[in-house]
Amino acid sequence: MTLRLSDQQTEALRKRADAEGRSMQQVVLRAIDDYLERASEDEITEDLARKGAERFSDLLRRLGE
């Protein structure tokens, strides 16, 4: 995989990595891990909300009246 960054992104990443005492690769890998974890949690939340809406659809309809 090749990741192409703009000059501005590369410089910002380099500064962040330096500030944290880590490599640019470590910073990027952590950001990807964080993103994937949040995306997975969002899917779980959306699934639970959908199931709840289905389960309590009659109650929700009556509350809306």
Secondary structure, 3 states (H helix, E strand, C coil): CCCCCCHHHHHHHHHHHHHHCCCHHHHHHHHHHHHHHHHHHHHHHHHHHHHHHHHCHHHHHHHCC
